[in-house]
Amino acid sequence: MSTTNGRGNDSKTWFERACRVIPGGVNSPVRAFQAVGGEPLYVVKGSGARITTVEGWELIDFCGSWGPLILGHAREEVVAAIREAAAEGATFGINTPREVEFAELLCSLIPYLEMVRLVSSGTEAVMTALRLARGCTGRQKIIKFDGCYHGHTDCMLVAAGSGLLTGGLSSSAGVSPAVAAEIFVAPYNDLAAVQEIVRREGRDVAAIIVEPVAGNMGLVPPEPGFLAGLRVSADRCGALLIFDEVITGFRFGPTTYGALCGVTPDLTCLGKIIGGGLPVGAVGGRRDLMTRLAPLGPVYQAGTLSGNPVAVAAGLATLRILTREQPYPALERLGAQLAEGLTAAAREQGVALRCARLGGVFTPFFGAGAGRNLAEVKQCDTQRYAAFFRGMLARGCYLAPSQFEVGFISAAHTPEMIADVVRAARELFAAPAPAPSERPA
Ligand SMILES: Cc1ncc(COP(=O)(O)O)c(C=O)c1O
C-alpha cells in the first residue's frame, strides 16, 4: 500500500482505503460528495487558483478549502511565514509575541473589537461566544436562523445548514432535547418572526446569533434593515447580538461584514480567512464582555493549541497581504464576470438559473426564483445542481459539492480563468448531463 502522496492510486482507490478506517471515508461530511454523486476527489497539491488530484487532473478551484484561501493556494509569503514559524517550534503552550501582534492587528482592523481570544476553529469560537453570552446575561435561550450553520457545537445543530442540509437532516442525533429546547429558530431575513420571539421569550434570551451574510444554505444576503433590526431586537430584550463572521470576516473587505455594513454586534466569531489555511478561530468584542472570560472572569475557556504559533503566523501573513493589496475590488469584478456569464449562458440555452452573488462569493441556484430564506432556496432543483457540478468537474472546474454551499473566488483567479469557466458552462448547458462517474479528461 502506498503511504505517500497517492502516486499509483486514483481517487477511487484512496476513497476505498479511507472507507475502511474513516467513517464514510471523510473527515467532514460534505467531502463525501453525497449531494452530487460520483467518487470524492483526493488532492495532492494546490497552487494559486488550481488544485491537482492524485490522478494529475488540474482543476480551477472555487472551494478554496471552504473559504480560508482568499489568496489562493500556497501563496509564497504565507508559506514562508509558516516555514519560519515551524522551524522555530510548532507549539509551546506558552505565550508568544506573534499571538499578541495578531490580536492587535485584529483589533485594529475591526473597529468594535476591543479584545479577542484565539481558538482553533470556528466551532470553538461560536461555542465560546454562546457560553460568554449566557455567562454575562445569566440567561439560557438563544435565537438562531433556519439554515445558518455555526459549527457543530450541540445547540447550534438545531435547524443548521451546510452538511446537515445536504444530508437532509434538520438536526443531529445525539443532541439532548434539553439543549435543543433552548434554541428558538426564525427564518432568515424575517424580522417580524424575531420580534415575535422576543415579545414572548425576550427576558430569557441570552443572544441572537446570525451569519450576517448567510453562506450555509447557498448564498443568502441580508435584506436592507435586517441586521440593524436584529440590533434593535437584541437591545430591546437585553440579549447580546453575535455575528458569526467565520465565512464573512475579511471576505468582502479587510475587516468584518458588520464593520462594512455599519451594524455593531456585541460579539464576533471569526475563523477561516484569519488562519490563512491553518486552524485558527477567534471570538472578540466589547471589553466588558471579554473580560468575563477566564482567567479574569468566571466563564471558562481554554485550548492546548490556542494561538498556535504556526497557525498565527499564517494568519498574520494573510491579513497583512489583504490589507496591503486590497484584492476586494478585483474580487467584485471577477464575481460579477462569473455570475453574469453563467446567467447569460444559461439564458441562451433556456436553463432557469439564478446566480446569487456578493463580491467573490456565489451560488448558482437552478429553477429557483427568490432566495431570501431557507424555505425559498430549498425550492431549487438540487438534481440539476448535481449534474452541473459533475459536468463542470468534467470540464476542469471544481465547484462546491453541494447546492447548499457557496463558491469562493480568490485573488489568484484571473478574468481568463473565469472566461474559461463560463465557456465550459455554456458548452455544458447545451449538452446532456454527464453520468455521475464522469471525470476530467
Ligand atoms: C458561519 C460558520 N460558522 C462556523 C463554522 C464552523 O467553523 P469550523 O468548521 O472551523 O469549526 C462554519 C464552517 O463552515 C461556518 O461557515
The ligand as an SDF file (V2000), in Angstrom:
LIG
                    3D

 16 16  0  0  0  0  0  0  0  0999 V2000
  -20.5880   30.5650    9.5020 C   0  0  0  0  0  0  0  0  0  0  0  0
  -19.8100   29.4310   10.0870 C   0  0  0  0  0  0  0  0  0  0  0  0
  -19.6350   29.3830   11.4020 N   0  0  0  0  0  0  0  0  0  0  0  0
  -18.9100   28.4040   11.9800 C   0  0  0  0  0  0  0  0  0  0  0  0
  -18.3420   27.4050   11.2210 C   0  0  0  0  0  0  0  0  0  0  0  0
  -17.5400   26.3260   11.8800 C   0  0  0  0  0  0  0  0  0  0  0  0
  -16.1910   26.5180   11.6040 O   0  0  0  0  0  0  0  0  0  0  0  0
  -15.1620   25.2830   11.6970 P   0  0  0  0  0  0  0  0  0  0  0  0
  -15.5020   24.3650   10.5840 O   0  0  0  0  0  0  0  0  0  0  0  0
  -13.8210   25.9430   11.5700 O   0  0  0  0  0  0  0  0  0  0  0  0
  -15.3520   24.6740   13.0370 O   0  0  0  0  0  0  0  0  0  0  0  0
  -18.5040   27.4150    9.8400 C   0  0  0  0  0  0  0  0  0  0  0  0
  -17.9260   26.3560    8.9980 C   0  0  0  0  0  0  0  0  0  0  0  0
  -18.1350   26.2430    7.8400 O   0  0  0  0  0  0  0  0  0  0  0  0
  -19.2580   28.4580    9.2520 C   0  0  0  0  0  0  0  0  0  0  0  0
  -19.4720   28.5120    7.9310 O   0  0  0  0  0  0  0  0  0  0  0  0
  1  2  1  0
  2  3  1  0
  2 15  2  0
  3  4  2  0
  4  5  1  0
  5  6  1  0
  5 12  2  0
  6  7  1  0
  7  8  1  0
  8  9  2  0
  8 10  1  0
  8 11  1  0
 12 13  1  0
 12 15  1  0
 13 14  2  0
 15 16  1  0
M  END
$$$$
